[in-house]
Amino acid sequence: MEKELEEIIMKQLVSETLSENEKVCFEEWYKNPSHQEYFRKLLKIRSGVMAYSVKDKVNRERAWNKVCPLRKISWVRQVLKYAAILLLPLCVGLFLLTWEQEKVQTVYVEPVIKPGGKLAVLTLSTGKQVELAGNVSAMSEQGAEISNSTDKELVYKQVGDMAPVEEVYNTITIPRGGEYKLVLADGTIVWLNSDSYIRFPVAFSGDKRQVELRGEAYFEVAKNAAKPFIVKISDYDIRVTGTQFNVRNYPGERVATTLVEGSVQLERGKEVQKMFPGQQALLVDGQLVMKEVDVTDVIGWREGTFSFKEVRLEEIINELARWYDFDVYYQNAEVKNYHFTAWFRRNASIEEVIEVLEKTKKIKMKLDGKTLIVQKKSIQ
């Protein structure tokens, strides 16, 4: 059964049409939030690694009776095994596979580190994946019409005067090297940064508007005093009625909320913290710490720039790696704690970025394929 379910998942990954029985099986499996997260990870792998040829049909009765959590570890290992086999030889190319019935075509492409662009994957309520970088025709979900404009902006418009009684959710996943703009059904605008994920109702019902975020996003919330807007992140909720703010919620980093205009309220259990424009809330050792910041530095990414003021090199490199989609190797661990002040255009080449950072004469960098090697510059 696990083998059959794996085949269904792979068909969905390559946008192959599923039979009615297969749809039932996939949708039942996809209801589990952990499976949704797992599927998004597979999407990232699929985009540069493999497509799968499926031969057998799924027996509906067996699938329905035995649908259960797939052994994610073994499945991920299997996919990563293929990835290693395909990507390691010569360490010079990306392996792109296209699926055509029972044939697999292999194309080698020289690795190039370049600035990111408008990339995103939309997951509909059915589990269907839509890559938004290409031309996407209008779509619809219960309670909303969806359009993807030529300037790479995904727009939801509520249909009719009444939202559906039960909210229907979509998700958008932004890969490394991507960004995208989203307009929710209430008119709220969300700019999503690289390596981010948002889950939201296609149309808002009830007495609040609530979304879930991982990664980084800038919100321009449509005013509605009667229906507060809530952003759920890993450590607390952000409640607003109409304002502009930036949220940064990456794994392994301090959670940060920066208020640009208006006011917000941070809710963490029974703890409630109000914020005012120009303030940033940081979660430090389990406590919310408020400080004044220059918001133009924080939201520079939305305007097409990177701005760093006395920031640790490791934090700078992590930010650049998300946008340029490269790996990093430090030959000297101590350089991670060097502090830099730097400014870059987001469309600058990686070579320009390296040149600027090396002008400090504190570090030396070189590219090896898709890996940036960073080392302490020896004193002559």
C-alpha positions as CSV (number, residue, x, y, z in Angstrom):
1,M,0.0,0.0,0.0
2,E,2.8,2.4,0.8
3,K,4.3,1.9,-2.6
4,E,1.0,2.7,-4.3
5,L,0.5,5.8,-2.1
6,E,4.1,6.9,-3.0
7,E,3.2,6.6,-6.7
8,I,0.0,8.7,-6.2
9,I,2.1,11.4,-4.5
10,M,4.7,11.4,-7.3
11,K,1.9,11.8,-9.9
12,Q,0.6,14.8,-8.0
13,L,4.1,16.2,-7.8
14,V,4.5,16.2,-11.6
15,S,0.9,17.5,-12.2
16,E,-0.2,14.2,-13.8
17,T,-4.0,13.7,-13.9
18,L,-5.2,11.5,-11.0
19,S,-8.1,9.1,-11.4
20,E,-11.1,9.6,-9.1
21,N,-9.9,6.8,-6.8
22,E,-6.4,8.3,-6.7
23,K,-7.8,11.8,-5.8
24,V,-9.8,10.3,-2.9
25,C,-6.6,8.6,-1.6
26,F,-4.4,11.7,-2.0
27,E,-7.0,14.1,-0.5
28,E,-7.5,11.8,2.6
29,W,-3.7,11.7,3.1
30,Y,-3.2,15.4,2.5
31,K,-5.6,16.4,5.3
32,N,-2.9,15.8,7.8
33,P,-0.9,19.1,8.4
34,S,2.4,17.2,8.7
35,H,1.7,15.6,5.3
36,Q,1.1,19.0,3.8
37,E,4.5,20.2,5.1
38,Y,6.2,17.1,3.8
39,F,4.6,17.5,0.4
40,R,5.9,21.1,0.1
41,K,9.4,19.8,0.8
42,L,9.0,17.2,-1.9
43,L,8.0,20.0,-4.3
44,K,11.3,21.8,-3.7
45,I,13.2,18.6,-4.4
46,R,11.1,17.8,-7.5
47,S,11.8,21.1,-9.1
48,G,15.4,20.3,-9.6
49,V,15.7,16.5,-9.3
50,M,13.1,14.1,-10.8
51,A,9.7,13.2,-12.2
52,Y,8.3,9.8,-11.8
53,S,6.7,7.3,-14.2
54,V,3.6,5.7,-12.9
55,K,2.2,2.5,-14.2
56,D,-0.2,1.0,-11.8
57,K,-3.6,2.2,-10.8
58,V,-4.7,2.4,-7.2
59,N,-7.3,0.1,-5.8
60,R,-9.8,2.5,-4.2
61,E,-11.0,0.2,-1.5
62,R,-7.5,-0.8,-0.4
63,A,-6.4,2.9,-0.5
64,W,-9.4,4.1,1.5
65,N,-9.1,1.4,4.2
66,K,-5.4,1.7,4.6
67,V,-4.6,5.4,4.1
68,C,-2.3,6.2,7.0
69,P,0.8,8.4,7.6
70,L,3.4,7.5,5.1
71,R,6.8,6.7,6.6
72,K,8.2,10.1,5.9
73,I,11.8,9.4,6.9
74,S,12.2,6.4,4.6
75,W,10.4,8.3,1.7
76,V,12.5,11.4,2.1
77,R,15.6,9.3,2.2
78,Q,14.6,7.6,-1.0
79,V,14.1,10.9,-2.8
80,L,17.3,12.3,-1.4
81,K,19.1,9.2,-2.5
82,Y,18.0,9.8,-6.0
83,A,19.0,13.4,-5.7
84,A,22.5,12.5,-4.5
85,I,22.9,10.0,-7.4
86,L,21.8,12.6,-9.9
87,L,23.5,15.7,-8.6
88,L,26.9,14.6,-7.2
89,P,28.7,13.3,-10.4
90,L,31.1,16.0,-11.5
91,C,29.4,18.5,-9.2
92,V,28.8,20.8,-12.2
93,G,25.2,20.6,-13.1
94,L,21.7,20.6,-12.1
95,F,19.8,17.5,-13.1
96,L,16.5,18.3,-14.7
97,L,14.2,15.5,-15.5
98,T,10.9,15.7,-17.4
99,W,8.3,13.0,-17.4
100,E,6.9,11.7,-20.6
101,Q,4.8,8.6,-20.3
102,E,7.4,5.9,-19.5
103,K,10.4,7.8,-20.7
104,V,12.8,10.0,-18.7
105,Q,14.7,12.7,-20.5
106,T,17.9,14.1,-18.9
107,V,19.2,17.6,-19.4
108,Y,22.3,19.0,-17.8
109,V,22.5,22.8,-17.1
110,E,25.6,24.6,-15.8
111,P,25.0,25.9,-12.3
112,V,24.6,29.6,-12.1
113,I,24.2,31.6,-8.9
114,K,21.9,34.6,-9.8
115,P,19.5,36.9,-8.1
116,G,16.1,35.6,-7.2
117,G,12.9,36.4,-9.0
118,K,9.1,36.0,-9.0
119,L,8.7,32.4,-8.0
120,A,5.9,30.7,-6.0
121,V,3.8,27.6,-5.7
122,L,0.1,27.8,-5.0
123,T,-1.6,24.8,-3.3
124,L,-5.3,24.7,-3.8
125,S,-7.8,23.2,-1.3
126,T,-7.8,20.0,-3.4
127,G,-4.0,19.6,-3.0
128,K,-3.3,20.5,-6.6
129,Q,-0.1,22.4,-7.1
130,V,0.2,25.4,-9.4
131,E,3.5,27.0,-10.2
132,L,2.9,30.8,-10.5
133,A,6.1,31.7,-12.4
134,G,4.5,30.8,-15.7
135,N,1.3,31.9,-17.4
136,V,-1.6,30.7,-15.2
137,S,-5.2,31.0,-16.2
138,A,-7.9,32.2,-13.9
139,M,-9.0,29.8,-11.2
140,S,-11.7,29.6,-8.7
141,E,-12.3,28.2,-5.2
142,Q,-15.4,28.1,-3.1
143,G,-16.2,31.7,-2.4
144,A,-13.4,33.4,-4.5
145,E,-12.0,33.9,-8.0
146,I,-8.2,33.8,-8.4
147,S,-6.2,35.6,-11.0
148,N,-2.4,35.7,-11.6
149,S,-1.5,39.0,-13.2
150,T,1.2,39.6,-15.7
151,D,3.3,41.5,-13.1
152,K,3.4,38.4,-10.9
153,E,0.7,39.2,-8.4
154,L,-1.8,36.7,-7.2
155,V,-5.2,38.2,-6.5
156,Y,-8.2,36.8,-4.7
157,K,-11.7,38.3,-5.1
158,Q,-14.6,37.2,-3.1
159,V,-17.6,36.1,-5.1
160,G,-21.0,37.4,-4.0
161,D,-21.9,39.2,-0.8
162,M,-21.6,36.3,1.6
163,A,-18.5,34.3,2.3
164,P,-18.8,30.5,2.6
165,V,-19.9,29.3,6.1
166,E,-16.8,27.0,6.2
167,E,-13.5,28.6,5.2
168,V,-11.6,27.0,2.4
169,Y,-7.8,27.3,2.7
170,N,-5.0,27.8,0.1
171,T,-1.3,28.0,0.7
172,I,1.6,29.7,-1.1
173,T,5.1,28.4,-0.8
174,I,8.0,30.7,-1.8
175,P,11.2,28.7,-2.6
176,R,14.7,29.9,-2.0
177,G,15.5,32.5,-4.7
178,G,11.8,33.6,-4.9
179,E,9.4,36.3,-3.9
180,Y,5.8,37.0,-4.6
181,K,2.9,39.5,-4.0
182,L,-0.5,38.3,-2.8
183,V,-3.8,40.2,-2.5
184,L,-6.2,38.5,-0.2
185,A,-10.0,38.5,-0.6
186,D,-10.4,41.4,1.9
187,G,-7.9,43.6,0.0
188,T,-5.0,43.0,2.3
189,I,-1.7,43.0,0.5
190,V,1.1,40.5,1.4
191,W,4.6,40.6,0.1
192,L,6.3,37.3,0.6
193,N,10.1,36.9,0.9
194,S,12.3,33.9,-0.1
195,D,11.8,30.6,1.7
196,S,8.4,31.5,3.1
197,Y,5.0,29.9,3.5
198,I,1.5,31.4,4.1
199,R,-1.8,29.6,4.7
200,F,-5.0,31.7,4.3
201,P,-8.7,31.4,3.6
202,V,-9.8,32.1,0.0
203,A,-12.6,34.2,1.5
204,F,-12.9,35.4,5.1
205,S,-16.0,34.4,7.2
206,G,-16.7,34.7,10.9
207,D,-15.6,37.6,13.2
208,K,-11.9,37.6,12.3
209,R,-9.4,37.3,9.5
210,Q,-6.6,34.8,10.3
211,V,-3.6,33.6,8.3
212,E,-0.5,31.5,9.3
213,L,3.0,32.5,8.3
214,R,6.5,30.9,8.3
215,G,9.4,32.9,6.9
216,E,9.1,36.6,6.1
217,A,6.3,38.8,4.9
218,Y,5.3,42.4,4.8
219,F,1.6,43.1,5.4
220,E,-0.5,46.0,4.4
221,V,-3.8,45.1,6.1
222,A,-7.1,46.4,4.8
223,K,-8.9,48.3,7.6
224,N,-11.9,46.6,9.2
225,A,-12.4,47.5,12.9
226,A,-15.2,44.9,13.2
227,K,-13.1,42.0,11.9
228,P,-9.4,42.0,13.3
229,F,-6.6,40.6,11.2
230,I,-4.5,38.0,12.9
231,V,-1.2,36.6,11.8
232,K,-0.3,33.3,13.6
233,I,3.4,32.6,13.8
234,S,5.5,30.1,15.7
235,D,5.6,31.9,19.1
236,Y,2.7,34.4,19.2
237,D,-0.2,35.9,17.4
238,I,-0.2,39.4,15.8
239,R,-3.6,41.2,16.0
240,V,-4.4,44.3,13.9
241,T,-7.3,46.0,12.3
242,G,-5.5,48.0,9.6
243,T,-1.8,48.7,9.5
244,Q,1.6,48.0,7.9
245,F,4.2,45.7,9.5
246,N,6.9,43.2,8.7
247,V,7.1,39.7,10.3
248,R,10.2,37.6,10.2
249,N,9.8,34.0,11.5
250,Y,12.6,31.8,10.1
251,P,13.6,28.6,11.9
252,G,16.8,29.0,13.9
253,E,16.5,32.8,14.0
254,R,14.9,35.2,16.5
255,V,11.3,36.0,15.7
256,A,10.9,39.7,14.8
257,T,7.9,41.9,14.2
258,T,8.5,45.4,13.0
259,L,5.7,48.0,12.9
260,V,5.8,50.6,10.1
261,E,2.5,52.4,10.7
262,G,-0.6,52.0,12.7
263,S,-0.6,49.8,15.8
264,V,-0.5,46.1,16.5
265,Q,-1.0,43.8,19.5
266,L,1.2,40.8,20.2
267,E,-0.6,38.0,22.0
268,R,1.4,35.2,23.7
269,G,-0.8,33.2,26.0
270,K,-2.0,35.7,28.6
271,E,0.8,38.2,27.8
272,V,-0.3,41.1,25.6
273,Q,2.2,43.6,24.2
274,K,1.2,46.7,22.2
275,M,3.6,48.1,19.6
276,F,4.0,51.6,18.0
277,P,5.5,52.7,14.7
278,G,9.3,52.4,14.5
279,Q,9.4,49.6,17.1
280,Q,10.6,46.1,16.7
281,A,9.6,43.2,18.9
282,L,12.2,40.4,19.3
283,L,11.8,37.1,21.1
284,V,14.9,36.7,23.3
285,D,15.2,33.7,25.6
286,G,11.4,33.4,25.7
287,Q,10.8,37.0,26.4
288,L,9.4,39.8,24.1
289,V,12.0,42.6,24.0
290,M,11.0,46.0,22.4
291,K,13.5,48.3,20.6
292,E,13.5,51.3,18.3
293,V,14.8,50.5,14.7
294,D,15.1,52.2,11.3
295,V,12.3,50.5,9.5
296,T,13.8,51.3,6.1
297,D,16.6,48.8,6.9
298,V,14.1,46.1,7.9
299,I,11.8,46.4,4.9
300,G,14.5,47.2,2.3
301,W,13.9,43.7,0.8
302,R,10.4,44.8,-0.2
303,E,11.9,47.8,-2.1
304,G,14.5,45.7,-3.8
305,T,17.5,46.2,-1.5
306,F,19.5,44.6,1.3
307,S,20.6,46.9,4.0
308,F,22.8,45.7,6.9
309,K,24.2,47.9,9.8
310,E,26.7,46.2,12.0
311,V,25.3,42.8,11.4
312,R,27.0,39.5,12.0
313,L,28.5,38.0,8.8
314,E,26.6,34.7,9.3
315,E,23.3,36.5,9.4
316,I,24.2,38.5,6.2
317,I,25.2,35.3,4.4
318,N,22.1,33.5,5.5
319,E,19.9,36.3,4.0
320,L,21.9,36.3,0.8
321,A,21.8,32.5,0.5
322,R,18.0,32.5,0.6
323,W,17.8,35.0,-2.3
324,Y,20.6,33.8,-4.5
325,D,20.0,30.1,-3.5
326,F,23.5,29.0,-2.7
327,D,25.1,26.8,0.0
328,V,27.9,28.2,2.2
329,Y,31.0,26.7,3.8
330,Y,33.1,28.5,6.4
331,Q,36.7,27.5,6.4
332,N,37.2,29.5,9.6
333,A,34.3,29.5,12.1
334,E,35.4,32.8,13.7
335,V,34.5,34.8,10.6
336,K,30.8,34.2,11.3
337,N,30.9,36.7,14.1
338,Y,32.6,39.5,12.1
339,H,30.2,42.5,11.9
340,F,29.6,44.4,8.6
341,T,27.7,47.4,7.3
342,A,26.7,46.9,3.7
343,W,24.1,47.8,1.2
344,F,23.2,45.8,-2.0
345,R,20.6,45.9,-4.7
346,R,18.7,42.7,-4.8
347,N,19.3,42.4,-8.5
348,A,23.1,42.7,-8.1
349,S,25.2,39.8,-9.3
350,I,26.7,37.5,-6.7
351,E,30.1,38.6,-7.9
352,E,29.3,42.2,-7.1
353,V,28.2,41.2,-3.6
354,I,31.4,39.3,-3.0
355,E,33.4,42.2,-4.2
356,V,31.8,44.6,-1.7
357,L,32.2,42.2,1.2
358,E,35.8,41.5,0.4
359,K,36.7,45.2,0.3
360,T,36.7,45.1,4.1
361,K,39.9,43.1,3.8
362,K,38.7,40.9,6.6
363,I,37.4,37.9,4.6
364,K,38.0,36.1,1.3
365,M,35.3,34.4,-0.7
366,K,35.2,32.1,-3.7
367,L,32.5,30.2,-5.6
368,D,32.7,26.5,-6.1
369,G,29.6,25.6,-8.2
370,K,26.6,26.5,-6.0
371,T,28.7,26.7,-2.9
372,L,30.2,29.9,-1.5
373,I,33.4,29.3,0.5
374,V,34.2,31.9,3.1
375,Q,37.5,32.2,4.9
376,K,39.5,34.6,7.1
377,K,41.8,36.7,5.0
378,S,45.4,36.1,6.0
379,I,47.5,39.1,7.0
380,Q,50.3,39.8,4.5
